[in-house]
Amino acid sequence: MKSIGIITSTAMFLFLGLGATAYAHQDQNEESKKQEQPAKPEQKPQEKPANQPKQEPQTKQQQQHPQHQPKPQPEQKQQHSQQQAKSQQDQQQKQQQQDQANSNKQQQQHAQQSKNQQDQQEKHQQQQQQANTDKQQQQHAQQQANSNKQQQQQRDNSQKQEQQITKHQQDQQRQGQQQQQDRSANQSQQQARGQQQQQSEQQAHVQPVHMQSQQEQHRQEGEQQRVWQQHRASNWQSEHRDWQQRGGYNGYRIPEDRYNGYFGSGHSFRIYSYPVVIVGGYPRFQYGGFWFSLADSWPEYWSNNWYDNDDVYIDYSGDGYYLYNRRYPRDRIAINVYVD
């Protein structure tokens, strides 16, 4: 646009210069024609009549019309042309200055807009970078938390596995010890029974008192079986009571080291593999250095000779000691513990 203004101004200058030159050339031609014309004789001025009326001044409209004004002289025309050219030059300069000012203003506005856009872009980039940084930090924190959680879970699993392995080893060790003790006890009982049988056979013909002892033993076994059957329930689900229903266990408590070595689900035995006696109308059996008696009846659906053939174990379950039968794992019978 600046180039268009410059071209327009240059064209106007050329047009005005050509017009002024042509106008000056015409004035020179007119002056030369006037000089060539012969001089006219001077005329005497006529006397004005005395009674001639005064001429009225011309009206404003007549003054404004160009035809009533006298023609300008050549010098005046030249001055007038120069003034017009100067005025036009001044106008052109003013127009150029105005155009230049407008162009500068537009350039400043454009520069300001460019700067504002650049500032906005930089601000947007900074915000985007900050958002990306925050997001990355959050992701890193989440990954760290997940990693810590996984490590904790791995440690817990490893610890749990170690505990399970240790417990399994302890159970196996206890079970092996119990089995060894049971085998030793069975061997001892078998040896004792064999020795008693040999002695009975050797002394049967000289000591008839031993026959009475065998009869007494059979009598005791029959009495024990009768006592066991007396404590058989008719409807165990409604008749039995646990230690909580009995008001809590207040008897003797087995020491921890003895309990871990002989009692719990990992240590099973058969009651009639150990000494059994009747005390106060209840059967009492010995195991692990302690005596035990039933405080509750036993279920009616158990076998008649469960105390001789079924594997049982003694366990402490929250509120007292109970006898469990492996054939009926859901049932438990409250028992008392005695030292002697």
C-alpha positions in Angstrom: 0.0 0.0 0.0 2.9 2.3 0.7 4.2 1.7 -2.9 0.8 2.6 -4.3 0.8 5.9 -2.4 4.3 6.8 -3.7 3.3 6.0 -7.3 0.2 8.1 -6.9 2.1 11.0 -5.5 4.7 10.9 -8.3 2.0 10.9 -10.9 0.3 13.9 -9.4 3.6 15.8 -9.3 4.2 15.1 -13.0 0.7 16.2 -13.9 1.0 19.4 -12.0 4.4 20.2 -13.5 3.2 19.7 -17.0 0.1 21.9 -16.4 2.1 24.7 -14.9 4.6 24.6 -17.8 1.7 24.7 -20.4 0.0 27.5 -18.5 3.3 29.6 -18.4 3.9 29.1 -22.1 0.4 30.3 -22.9 1.0 33.5 -20.9 4.2 34.2 -22.8 2.3 33.8 -26.1 -0.3 36.3 -25.0 2.3 38.9 -24.0 4.1 38.6 -27.3 0.8 39.2 -29.2 0.1 42.3 -27.2 3.5 43.8 -27.9 3.1 43.2 -31.6 -0.2 45.2 -31.7 0.2 49.0 -32.6 -0.3 51.4 -29.8 -3.7 53.0 -29.9 -4.1 56.8 -29.7 -4.8 58.2 -26.4 -8.4 59.2 -25.9 -9.3 62.2 -23.9 -11.4 61.5 -21.0 -14.9 62.5 -21.5 -16.4 64.9 -19.1 -18.9 63.4 -16.8 -22.3 65.0 -16.9 -23.1 66.9 -13.8 -26.4 65.3 -13.3 -25.2 61.7 -14.0 -26.5 59.4 -11.3 -24.2 57.5 -9.2 -23.7 53.9 -10.0 -25.0 51.5 -7.5 -22.7 49.0 -6.0 -22.7 45.6 -7.4 -24.6 43.0 -5.5 -23.0 40.2 -3.7 -24.0 37.7 -6.3 -22.5 39.8 -9.1 -19.2 40.0 -7.1 -19.2 36.2 -6.7 -19.6 35.5 -10.4 -16.3 35.2 -12.2 -17.5 37.0 -15.3 -17.8 40.2 -13.4 -14.3 40.2 -12.0 -11.4 41.6 -14.0 -9.1 39.1 -15.6 -5.9 38.4 -13.7 -2.6 39.6 -15.0 0.0 37.1 -16.3 2.1 37.6 -13.2 -0.9 36.9 -11.0 -1.7 33.9 -13.0 1.8 32.6 -12.6 1.7 33.2 -8.8 -1.6 31.6 -8.6 -0.3 28.6 -10.5 2.7 28.4 -8.2 0.4 28.7 -5.1 -1.8 25.9 -6.4 1.2 23.7 -7.2 2.6 24.4 -3.7 -0.7 23.7 -2.1 -1.0 20.5 -4.0 2.6 19.6 -3.0 1.7 20.3 0.6 -1.4 18.2 0.4 0.6 15.4 -1.2 3.2 15.7 1.5 0.5 15.7 4.2 -1.1 12.7 2.4 2.3 10.9 2.3 2.9 11.7 6.0 -0.6 10.4 6.8 0.0 7.3 4.7 3.3 6.8 6.4 1.8 7.3 9.8 -1.0 4.8 8.9 1.6 2.4 7.6 3.7 2.7 10.7 0.6 2.3 12.9 -0.4 -0.8 11.0 3.1 -2.2 11.3 3.0 -1.5 15.1 -0.4 -3.1 15.4 0.8 -6.1 13.4 4.0 -6.3 15.5 1.9 -6.1 18.7 -0.5 -8.7 17.4 2.5 -10.9 16.5 4.0 -10.4 19.9 0.6 -11.2 21.6 0.2 -14.3 19.6 3.8 -15.3 20.4 3.2 -14.6 24.1 0.1 -16.7 24.0 1.8 -19.5 22.2 4.7 -19.4 24.7 2.2 -19.3 27.6 0.2 -22.2 26.2 3.4 -24.2 25.6 4.5 -23.5 29.2 1.1 -24.6 30.5 1.2 -27.7 28.4 4.8 -28.5 29.5 3.7 -28.0 33.2 0.7 -30.2 32.7 2.9 -32.9 31.1 5.4 -32.6 33.9 2.6 -33.0 36.5 1.1 -35.9 34.7 4.5 -37.6 34.5 5.1 -37.0 38.2 1.7 -38.5 39.0 2.4 -41.5 36.8 5.8 -42.0 38.4 4.2 -41.8 41.9 1.6 -44.3 40.9 4.2 -46.6 39.4 6.2 -46.3 42.6 3.2 -47.0 44.7 2.3 -50.1 42.6 5.9 -51.2 42.8 5.9 -50.8 46.6 2.6 -52.7 46.8 3.9 -55.5 44.6 7.1 -55.7 46.7 5.0 -55.8 49.9 2.8 -58.5 48.5 5.9 -60.5 47.5 7.3 -60.1 50.9 4.0 -61.1 52.5 3.7 -64.1 50.2 7.3 -65.2 50.9 6.8 -64.8 54.6 3.5 -66.7 54.5 5.2 -69.5 52.5 8.0 -69.7 55.0 5.5 -69.9 57.8 3.6 -72.6 56.0 6.8 -74.6 55.4 7.9 -74.2 59.0 4.5 -75.2 60.3 4.4 -78.2 57.9 7.9 -79.2 59.1 6.8 -78.8 62.7 3.7 -80.8 62.1 5.6 -83.6 60.4 8.1 -83.6 63.2 5.4 -83.8 65.8 3.6 -86.4 63.9 6.8 -88.4 63.6 7.5 -88.1 67.3 3.9 -89.0 68.2 4.0 -92.0 65.9 7.3 -93.1 67.4 5.9 -92.7 70.8 2.8 -94.6 69.8 4.9 -97.4 68.4 7.0 -97.5 71.5 3.9 -97.6 73.7 2.3 -100.3 71.6 5.5 -102.3 71.6 5.8 -101.9 75.4 2.1 -102.9 75.9 2.5 -105.9 73.5 5.7 -106.9 75.4 3.9 -106.5 78.7 0.9 -108.5 77.5 3.2 -111.2 76.0 5.1 -111.4 79.3 1.9 -111.6 81.2 0.5 -114.3 78.9 3.7 -116.4 79.3 3.7 -116.0 83.0 0.0 -117.0 83.1 0.7 -120.1 80.9 3.7 -121.1 83.0 1.9 -120.7 86.4 -1.6 -121.8 85.4 -1.2 -125.3 86.8 0.3 -124.2 90.1 -1.4 -120.9 90.8 -5.2 -120.8 90.0 -5.3 -117.3 91.4 -4.2 -116.1 88.0 -7.3 -117.4 86.5 -9.2 -115.3 88.8 -7.1 -112.3 87.7 -8.1 -112.9 84.1 -11.6 -113.2 85.1 -11.3 -110.0 87.0 -9.8 -108.3 83.9 -12.7 -109.5 81.7 -15.1 -108.3 84.3 -13.4 -104.8 84.4 -13.5 -104.6 80.6 -17.2 -105.5 80.6 -17.8 -102.9 83.2 -15.9 -100.2 81.3 -17.9 -101.1 78.1 -21.1 -100.7 80.1 -20.0 -97.4 81.5 -19.1 -96.1 78.0 -22.5 -97.1 76.7 -24.2 -95.3 79.6 -22.7 -92.1 78.4 -24.0 -92.5 74.9 -26.4 -89.7 73.9 -29.9 -90.3 72.5 -29.9 -87.0 70.5 -26.4 -85.6 70.8 -27.2 -82.4 68.9 -29.7 -81.3 71.5 -28.0 -82.9 74.6 -24.4 -81.9 74.4 -23.0 -78.6 75.8 -19.7 -76.9 75.0 -17.5 -75.2 77.6 -19.0 -71.8 76.9 -22.5 -73.1 77.6 -21.1 -74.7 80.8 -19.7 -71.4 82.0 -16.1 -71.8 80.8 -13.3 -74.1 81.5 -11.7 -73.8 85.0 -9.7 -77.0 85.2 -6.0 -77.7 84.8 -4.2 -76.2 81.8 -1.5 -78.1 80.0 1.9 -76.3 79.7 2.8 -75.0 76.3 5.8 -77.2 75.7 3.9 -80.4 76.7 0.9 -79.3 74.6 3.0 -78.7 71.5 4.6 -82.1 71.8 1.5 -84.3 72.3 -1.7 -82.5 71.5 -3.4 -80.8 68.6 -4.7 -82.1 65.3 -1.3 -83.4 64.3 -1.2 -85.9 67.3 -3.8 -88.6 67.1 -4.0 -91.8 69.2 -6.5 -94.6 70.3 -7.8 -94.4 73.8 -7.5 -98.2 74.6 -3.8 -98.1 73.6 -3.3 -96.4 77.0 -4.5 -97.1 80.6 -8.3 -96.7 81.1 -10.1 -96.6 84.5 -13.6 -95.8 85.8 -13.7 -92.9 88.3 -17.1 -91.6 89.7 -19.0 -93.5 87.0 -17.1 -91.9 84.1 -14.3 -93.5 82.1 -10.9 -91.8 82.5 -7.9 -92.5 80.2 -4.3 -91.5 80.4 -2.3 -89.9 77.5 0.8 -87.6 77.3 1.4 -87.7 81.1 -2.2 -86.5 81.9 -5.6 -88.1 82.7 -8.7 -87.1 80.8 -12.4 -87.8 81.4 -15.5 -87.0 79.3 -17.6 -84.1 80.6 -20.2 -84.6 77.9 -22.0 -87.6 76.3 -20.7 -89.0 73.0 -22.9 -89.0 69.8 -25.3 -91.9 69.3 -24.2 -92.3 65.7 -20.6 -93.1 66.6 -19.6 -96.8 66.4 -20.0 -98.9 69.6 -16.3 -99.4 70.1 -15.0 -96.1 68.7 -12.9 -95.6 71.9 -11.0 -98.8 70.9 -10.8 -98.5 67.1 -11.1 -94.8 66.1 -8.2 -92.3 65.9 -8.8 -89.3 68.2 -6.9 -86.2 69.3 -7.2 -83.5 72.0 -7.2 -79.9 71.1 -7.7 -76.6 72.9 -10.4 -74.6 71.1 -10.8 -71.1 72.5 -12.7 -71.8 75.6 -11.5 -75.3 76.8 -10.2 -78.8 75.9 -12.2 -81.0 73.5 -11.9 -84.6 72.2 -12.1 -84.9 68.4 -12.8 -88.1 66.3 -11.2 -88.2 62.9 -14.1 -90.2 61.5 -16.5 -87.4 62.6 -14.4 -84.2 62.3 -17.4 -81.9 62.9 -18.1 -83.2 66.4 -16.3 -82.4 69.6 -16.7 -83.6 73.2 -15.8 -81.4 76.2 -13.2 -83.1 78.5 -11.5 -82.4 81.8 -7.7 -82.6 82.4 -6.2 -84.1 85.6 -2.6 -84.3 86.6 -2.9 -87.5 88.8 
